[in-house]
Amino acid sequence: MNESEYFHIPVRVDLPHAAERVTFSPDGRRLAVGAGWRFFGGNERRGLSVVDADSGEIVWTTADLNCLDMTFTPDAQRLAVSALSHNSDLRILLFQVSDGEKLWEAPAAGFLAFSPDATLLGVDGVSESAGGEPPRSFVLDANSGALLHKQGSSMAVPGFTADSRLMCTGCPSVAEASTGTLRWTGGDHVNVASAAVFTDNDDAVLFASAPDAHILVLQVEAGLDGAPGIRSFVDAPELFNADQWIGAISFSPGRGMILQLGRQDLTLISVTDGSVLHRFPKTKPAINTAAAFRANDRQLALNISVPPAPPDLPGAGISVVDTRTGATLWSDPGLECTDLALSADGARLAAVGETSLLVYELGLPARSRRDCQAPVSALATSAAAAGIVAAAADNSLIVFRAATGEKMLERVHPGTIGAVAVSPDGHSVVTASSDGRCRHFDTLTGDRWIGKHNAPVNAVAFSDDGNRVATASADRTARLFDRTPGANPDDRTALWSHQHPQGVSHVVVGPSAAWLATACLDRKVRILSGSTGDELHSPFEHDGKIRALAVAGTTLVTASDDGSALVIDAVSGQRRFRLEHPSKVTTAAVSSDAALLATAGIGSDCHIWRIDGAQPVLLHRLTARAIVNDLAFGANGQLAIATEHQVVAVVDPGTGREIERLIHPKAVSRLASGIDRGLLATACADNVARVYEMREE
């Protein structure tokens, strides 16, 4: 396992106090780090800091607190802390995040949750510093710290509906959040691990408890007898083994799983049928065991080593596991981690231990990888179902399976390979070589043929039905070949050849090979008939060299050094739009439905356009991490941006925000997506081609 493919560490911070608790602000911009309750004595160990999550700069710090729990308001403007103060009093305090100003404190302690509107602070703990009472669910006014009401005894942090009107507790109970007026209650759960959370539409409560060993879906409204109506009931025998600790049972963000801190291990339990999905060994006491789900429930971060750490590192480790398979994506058995937290978008993981804070940037695991032993100069992939990737490394063609990385074919060429293409069915690969040859290889039958040009071949492309192969050459011609073997495989006759005034640099093929588009060094784009090679329309002209062509359906996009991209209807021959960019446009990508266009130039600017209307709409001006090398759209419209940075960003075009990251050891120079956009292949400067799944389940 190459861990650098899953994360890198952009932030390391040494703190002036112990670091045992950490949490992200909802916007991911701030981290709160505090000393845990282990450090009752020794003032030099106490402290609380707010840290800039991007730079690692300590925004402010205070040296007189030990922290049990911390949580930010949904707007990330305030921070609530449950702590032991310098005179050993239990306190809940509210701070201003920007400058550390203390807004109020209350004589209570416990585990915390703000209501969505940030007016209420739900607590599971004790409501008076003197203690003596069992853990209770209670609510404080978030603006003043005043105690509003108490509910029954339980060991579960209260949850709120999206409108903040109702709260649920681990009693279980449902009450009016601001007044405490009960809708119903199921009785106290004293010193019993439990969990309660509202369903997505807030019309029911998911409830689980250790001694009952079942998972209930309870109606929000009480029945005629005043008791909650049971919508569904699932036996979950594993719940018997839960540790008696607040948070020992918790629902995943997607509510499909329960994470249980057991006496011997951590267990993932299915909410659907109560079965055990996976087990992980527990090497720490419950209070020092931390876990966090990514929002999509697919990954789980743990502050234990999976597989277990060596005997000389007891309790050490941090791991991220795949919740579907239980497989470890990466693990650092040597890191002494006392707590961890995931940012809301799941992109970053914060881990603390001793007096240090580390922020990991996490990435989507590669589906497969292949070391090409040389710089990858060209890359192509088939549809996801076929799952074949072709990579050109200097003068070698390497073809491998997208699912496993297993090599299928390797062929050395007399010249450098400048371009490759894969048929949609994954059975055929064509190469463009500096020796003036286009070579076709059938990965199933082993058949091959060669199409000859009189100068280096610059580009190759398959038609979407896989029946035709187009070539573009420095000999000033574009040609079209039939994919199937012919009479003379060493000198395949083209179906037609079209002469250009200068060398041809790019070629793309329209649907069913009805037309082709070429880019010529005379700065013109021509649309040719797929059947005859004749020009169908007048050429489209740029004022600078044409750097890229992209096609989706009947929409053709060009990118040029003159700082513009053209959007053309290839069938009618009409130029629909001319889009201006701040610099030379070196790459462009169009979504499969031809609704979105992304352009990038010689800097870090990337523009996302809506192009399916009467006028183009600039949706976002993005600033990438570094100079943009390539762009590619995924199956669901996600945009992958490869730069000189080691992280490939996957962006949601609707919001312009990163939704995923593809972590590489070095910069990525090229991207390739199949015709269905289900796979994305990357060419990294470490000479490795990687494949990622780009279709959301």
C-alpha positions, 0 to 999 in steps of 0.5 A: 500500500502506497500511503501517499496515494491516500493522503498528505499532511499540509499542516503540522502544529506544535501547541503550547498545551496538551492536545487530547481533543480536537474538532473541526468547524462546520466550514472547515476553516478552524480547528479547536484543540484542547487538553483532555481531562487526563491533565487535572493537575499541572497547569502547564498541560492545560489549554485550549486553542483555535487553529486556522485549518489551512495555514496551521496558525494559532488564532488564539489560545487560553491556558486554564482549561481541560476539555471534555468536549467541544463543538462549534455553532453551525455558522462557525462563529462560536465555540462551546467547550465542556471543561474543567477550569483552573479551580477544578470547577466543571464548566460549559463555556462559550467563546467567540471564535474570531478572538477568543472572547468568553461570552458566558459560562455555566456550572455544568459539563457533558457532551454537546450539540447545537441546534441547527439554528444555534439558539440551543445547546443540547448537553448530555452530562451533569447540569450542576458543578457539584455533581451527584446526579446521573447523566441527564439530557438538558438544554441551555440557552445558547445566547446566555447559558441559562438552563432551560430544561432537563430531560430523563437520565441517559447516555446519549447526546440530544439530537434536533430536527432540522427546524430546531423545534424538537429534540430527541434523547437517549431516554428515549424521548421526544420533546419541544426543544426550547421548552422541554414539553414532552411529546412522549418518553420511553423511560430513563436509561441510567448508565446504559449506552444508547443513541437516538437520532431523527430520520432524514425527514424528521418524522421518526426517531432511530433509537438503539440501546445496549441492554435492549439489544434492538434498533427501533424506529419510533414515531415522533407523535405519540399514540393514543396511549401516550407511548411512542408508536413503533414503526419498525423493530430490528434485533441487534444482539451485538449491542449487548457488548457496548461499553457503558460510556457516552458515545459508545453507540452512535449512528453514522451520518447516513443512518445506515450503520451503528458504530459501537465501542464494545468492551473488546472491539469496535463494531459496525452494525447494520441498521437495516437488519442488526447484523455485524458488518465489521469488527476492529480491535479496540486498544484504548479505553472508551474515553480515549477511543475516537472515530469519525465517519465521512459524510457518505458513510463509505469511510471511517477514521479510527484512532487505532491501528487496523491491523493492530499496531506492533506490541511495542506501540500499545494503543498507538495508531490511526487508520481509515477503513472502507466501511463497505469492505472493512479494508484498511485504506491506510494506517499509521501504527506509529502515531500516538493519537488521542483524538481525531476529527473529520471536516464536514466535506470529508476532505481533511482529517485532524489528529492530535496527540501529546502537544501536536496537531496534524491535518491530513488531506484525504483522497479517494483511493485509486481503483488500480495502478500501473507503474509504467517505468517511464514518464507517461506521455499519453493516456486513454481509457475505455468505458467503465464496463470494459475497463481498459487503460492504455498508457504511452511511456516514451516508446512503449505502449502499456495496456492494463485492466482498470479493475486490477492493474493487471498488464494485458499488453506491452508493445515497443514502438520505433518512435515516441508515442504521442497519443493513444486511444481506446475503443469504447468496448475496450477491445482495441487500442491505437497509437500515434507514433513519431515514426509516421505510423498509426498502430492498432492492437486488438487485446482479445484476438491479438490482431494488429494493423498499421496505418501509414503517414508520411510524417509523425502522427500527432493524434488518434481517436475512435468513433463512439461506436468503435468502428472507425479510427481517425488520425491526424498527422504532420504530413498535412492529412487527416485520415479515417480507417476501418477498425476491423483488420484488412487485407494488408495489416502492415499497410492498412488502406484508409477509407479516405484522406483529407489534405490540409494546408499545414500539419494537423495537430488534433482530431475528434470524431462525432457520433457514429462517425458522421463527421470529424473535426480537425485542428490545423497549424493554420489556426483553423478548425475543419469539420469533415464528412465521416463518409467522404472526408469532404469539408462540410462547412467553412472553417472556424478560425482562431488568432493563435495556435489551437491547443485542444478539441473536445466533443460531446454529441453534436457540440464541438469545443476548441481551445486556442492560444488567442485566449478564446474557446469556441462552442460550435454546432458541428451539424449545422456548422454554426458557431454558437459562442466565443468564450474569452479567457484571461490567458491562453486556453490550453485545455478544455473539457465538455460534459457528456450532456454538452451542458457544461464546459471547463476551460483553463489556461497557462495559469491556475485559473479554471472557468466553468461555463453553462453552454446549453442555453441561448447564451453562455453563463459563467458559473465559476471562476476557480483558482486551482492549487497550481498551474492547470495541466488537464481537465476531465468531466466524470459521469455525474458532471464532476470536474477533475482538475489536474495541476502541478500540485500533487492533488487532483481536485474533483469539483461540483460544477453547481457549487464550485466546491471540491467534493473529492480529492485524488492524492498523488505523490507528485504532480499529474500531467494528464487525465483521461475519461472513458466515453461513459465518463465512469472511469478517470485515469491519471498520469503522475510524474512518478511514472504511475498511471492510476484509475479512479471510479468517477460514477457515484453509487 
